[in-house]
């Protein structure tokens, strides 16, 4: 059992605004860049003095703040490399035509430039980042120490569900845009509108408006499962039981994971929806720290 606390502080701190909270956490790390097409890929790194690296991949329409409630804890034990995937956040667009293999190639080349080509690492992804994780593990082979997938909808062949979203791009005022983000987070990411706080809304406004690439346009919804058949390292998936994709995943588990003999350990997280790493950081940090420790180099 890991001896670190699982959640260090409230976010935001008392008297601290949401944007100030984001900037405070950002300032505790360092910003690095590596080549990406004709531009650069942006990485945020925390815990650089720690021996074992962990790559954390954000979800769709996202960037590094998807991990804001996990970074302060995980970085106490591990060196966190948290990229804005090409086409997301502050990273430039990758070369066309877009494909998951191309995104992974740029990422691994960047990681090697920041560390070394023989560096071993854990890799963890949230939502779309789970697909990045699976393909990264496939490409990197035995350099990967462990794989963890948080709410990976493409694990069971789904990338979208019909939900009552509000188009924030059509908002005429800042208040309307923020209200749209709050609604969308409540129906897709967190367990109802009442679970959406101001920090989540600020993060969503920051990351969604910077997304310039749409994985659904080039990525097969069932792409992750075949990739995992090539992965030979320990694999874990964590699911919030109120995740909109959870019922489908649970129903299809035996015929997808079981039938393909994929050795994927599964943990179900109570009182959480899709964005488990934000909604239940106490539980998720503990599970991730224990998983990494179990699979660290001897």
C-alpha positions in Angstrom: 0.0 0.0 0.0 1.4 3.4 -0.9 2.2 5.7 2.0 1.5 9.0 0.3 -1.7 11.0 1.0 -4.1 10.6 -1.8 -5.3 14.2 -2.0 -3.3 17.1 -0.7 -5.6 20.1 -0.7 -8.8 21.7 -1.7 -9.0 23.1 -5.2 -9.2 26.0 -5.4 -7.8 27.1 -2.1 -9.9 29.3 0.1 -10.2 32.7 -1.5 -8.6 31.5 -4.7 -10.3 31.9 -8.1 -10.5 29.0 -10.5 -8.2 30.5 -13.1 -5.7 31.4 -10.3 -5.8 27.7 -9.2 -5.0 26.5 -12.7 -2.1 28.9 -13.0 -0.8 28.0 -9.6 -0.6 24.3 -10.4 0.9 25.0 -13.8 3.6 27.1 -12.2 4.7 24.2 -9.9 6.0 22.4 -13.0 8.1 23.2 -16.0 7.1 23.8 -19.7 9.1 22.0 -22.3 8.7 21.7 -26.1 9.6 19.1 -28.8 9.0 19.1 -32.6 5.5 18.6 -33.9 5.2 19.0 -37.7 6.2 22.6 -38.5 5.6 23.7 -34.9 6.1 22.3 -31.4 4.5 19.9 -29.0 4.1 21.3 -25.5 4.8 19.2 -22.4 4.3 20.1 -18.8 6.6 18.2 -16.4 6.3 17.8 -12.6 8.5 15.8 -10.2 11.5 15.9 -12.5 13.9 14.7 -9.7 12.0 11.4 -9.3 13.4 8.3 -11.0 10.5 6.7 -12.8 8.6 8.7 -15.5 4.8 8.5 -16.0 3.2 9.9 -19.2 -0.3 11.1 -18.5 -2.6 11.6 -21.6 -5.6 13.9 -21.4 -9.0 13.3 -22.9 -10.8 14.5 -26.0 -11.3 18.3 -26.2 -8.7 18.4 -23.4 -5.2 19.2 -22.4 -3.1 18.9 -19.2 -5.7 20.3 -16.7 -7.7 17.1 -17.0 -5.1 15.9 -14.5 -5.1 18.9 -12.2 -6.3 17.0 -9.1 -3.8 14.2 -9.5 -0.6 16.1 -10.4 0.2 17.3 -6.8 0.0 13.8 -5.4 1.5 11.6 -8.2 4.4 14.0 -8.7 5.6 13.4 -5.2 6.7 9.9 -6.2 7.0 10.0 -10.0 8.3 12.3 -12.8 5.1 13.3 -14.6 5.3 14.1 -18.3 1.9 15.5 -19.2 1.7 16.5 -22.9 -0.9 18.5 -24.8 -1.4 16.0 -27.6 -0.7 17.5 -31.0 -3.7 19.5 -32.1 -4.9 20.0 -28.5 -4.1 22.7 -25.9 -1.0 24.7 -26.6 0.5 22.1 -29.0 0.6 22.8 -32.7 -1.2 20.6 -35.3 0.5 17.4 -36.5 1.1 16.8 -40.2 -1.8 15.6 -42.3 -3.4 13.2 -42.8 -4.2 12.8 -39.1 -4.0 9.3 -37.5 -3.5 7.9 -34.1 -0.2 6.3 -35.1 1.1 9.7 -36.2 0.2 11.3 -32.9 1.9 8.5 -31.0 5.0 8.8 -33.1 5.4 12.5 -32.5 4.8 11.9 -28.7 7.3 9.1 -28.4 10.0 11.1 -30.3 9.3 14.0 -28.1 9.5 11.9 -24.9 12.8 10.4 -26.1 14.2 13.8 -26.7 13.2 14.9 -23.1 14.5 11.7 -21.5 16.4 9.1 -23.6 15.4 6.5 -26.2 15.8 3.7 -23.6 13.9 5.3 -20.8 11.2 3.0 -19.3 7.9 4.5 -18.1 4.4 4.0 -17.0 1.7 5.3 -19.3 -1.8 6.4 -18.3 -4.7 7.9 -20.2 -8.1 9.4 -19.6 -10.9 8.9 -22.1 -9.4 9.6 -25.6 -6.0 9.5 -23.8 -6.7 5.8 -23.1 -6.5 5.2 -26.8 -3.2 7.2 -26.9 -2.0 5.0 -24.1 -2.8 1.8 -25.8 -1.2 2.7 -29.0 1.8 4.2 -27.2 2.3 0.9 -25.3 2.0 -1.1 -28.6 4.6 1.1 -30.2 7.0 1.3 -27.2 6.9 -2.4 -26.3 8.8 -3.5 -23.3 10.0 0.0 -22.5 6.5 0.4 -21.0 6.3 -0.6 -17.3 2.5 -0.6 -17.0 -0.7 0.7 -18.8 -3.7 2.2 -17.1 -6.9 3.3 -18.9 -9.3 5.6 -17.2 -12.7 5.6 -18.8 -11.5 4.4 -22.2 -14.8 4.3 -24.2 -13.0 3.0 -27.3 -12.1 -0.1 -25.3 -15.5 -1.5 -26.1 -16.0 0.1 -29.6 -17.8 3.4 -28.7 -16.6 6.9 -29.1 -19.8 8.9 -28.6 -23.3 8.7 -27.2 -26.4 10.9 -27.9 -26.6 13.4 -25.0 -28.4 16.7 -24.5 -25.3 18.9 -25.2 -25.5 22.7 -25.5 -23.3 24.2 -28.3 -21.1 26.6 -26.4 -19.8 28.0 -29.7 -23.2 29.6 -30.3 -23.2 31.4 -27.0 -23.7 35.2 -27.3 -22.2 36.0 -23.9 -19.6 34.7 -21.5 -22.3 33.6 -19.1 -24.1 31.6 -21.8 -20.9 29.9 -22.7 -20.1 29.0 -19.1 -23.6 27.7 -18.7 -23.2 25.5 -21.7 -19.9 24.1 -20.3 -21.6 23.4 -17.0 -24.5 21.5 -18.7 -22.1 19.5 -20.9 -19.9 18.5 -18.0 -23.0 17.4 -16.0 -24.3 15.2 -18.8 -21.0 13.7 -20.0 -18.2 14.1 -17.6 -19.4 14.3 -14.0 -22.2 12.7 -12.0 -24.9 15.4 -12.7 -25.0 19.2 -12.9 -24.7 19.4 -9.0 -21.3 17.7 -9.3 -19.9 20.5 -11.5 -17.9 23.1 -9.7 -16.5 26.4 -10.9 -13.0 24.9 -11.4 -14.4 22.2 -13.7 -16.2 24.9 -15.7 -13.0 27.0 -15.9 -11.0 24.0 -17.1 -13.6 23.1 -19.7 -13.6 26.7 -21.1 -9.8 26.8 -21.2 -9.3 23.4 -22.9 -12.3 23.1 -25.2 -11.7 26.4 -26.9 -8.1 25.3 -27.8 -9.0 22.0 -29.4 -8.3 22.0 -33.2 -8.4 18.3 -34.0 -11.3 15.8 -33.9 -10.3 12.2 -33.3 -13.7 10.9 -34.3 -12.9 12.0 -37.9 -9.9 9.7 -38.2 -10.0 7.2 -35.4 -12.0 4.0 -35.5 -14.2 3.7 -32.4 -13.1 0.1 -32.0 -9.4 0.8 -32.5 -8.2 0.4 -28.9 -9.1 -3.3 -28.4 -6.9 -4.6 -31.3 -4.0 -2.5 -30.1 -4.1 -4.0 -26.7 -3.7 -7.5 -28.1 -0.1 -6.5 -28.9 0.6 -5.1 -25.4 2.5 -7.6 -23.2 2.9 -5.5 -20.0 0.5 -5.2 -17.0 -2.7 -3.4 -17.9 -5.4 -1.8 -15.7 -8.7 -0.1 -16.5 -10.6 2.1 -14.1 -14.3 3.0 -14.6 -16.7 5.3 -12.8 -19.9 3.3 -12.4 -22.0 6.4 -13.4 -20.0 6.9 -16.6 -22.5 7.1 -19.5 -20.3 4.4 -21.3 -20.2 2.1 -18.2 -23.4 0.1 -18.8 -22.3 -0.7 -22.4 -18.8 -1.6 -21.3 -20.0 -3.8 -18.5 -22.4 -5.6 -20.8 -19.8 -6.2 -23.5 -16.9 -7.0 -21.2 -17.0 -10.8 -21.6 -17.4 -10.8 -25.4 -14.7 -8.1 -25.9 -12.0 -8.4 -23.2 -12.7 -12.0 -22.1 -13.2 -13.5 -25.6 -9.9 -11.9 -26.8 -8.0 -13.2 -23.7 -6.7 -9.7 -22.9 -5.2 -9.7 -19.4 -6.8 -6.4 -18.4 -7.4 -5.9 -14.7 -10.6 -3.8 -14.0 -11.5 -1.6 -11.0 -15.0 0.0 -10.8 -15.1 3.4 -9.0 -18.2 4.2 -7.0 -19.8 7.7 -6.9 -18.0 8.8 -10.1 -18.9 9.3 -13.7 -16.5 9.6 -16.7 -14.0 12.2 -15.4 -13.1 9.9 -12.5 -9.6 11.5 -12.0 -11.3 14.8 -11.2 -14.4 13.6 -9.4 -12.7 11.0 -7.1 -9.0 12.0 -7.0 -8.7 10.4 -3.5 -9.6 7.0 -4.9 -7.9 7.3 -8.3 -4.6 8.6 -6.9 -4.4 5.7 -4.5 -5.1 3.1 -7.2 -2.7 4.7 -9.6 0.1 5.0 -7.0 -0.4 1.4 -5.9 -0.5 0.2 -9.6 2.7 2.1 -10.5 4.5 0.8 -7.3 3.5 -2.8 -8.1 5.0 -2.5 -11.6 8.1 -0.3 -10.9 11.5 -1.6 -11.9 13.1 -3.8 -9.3 
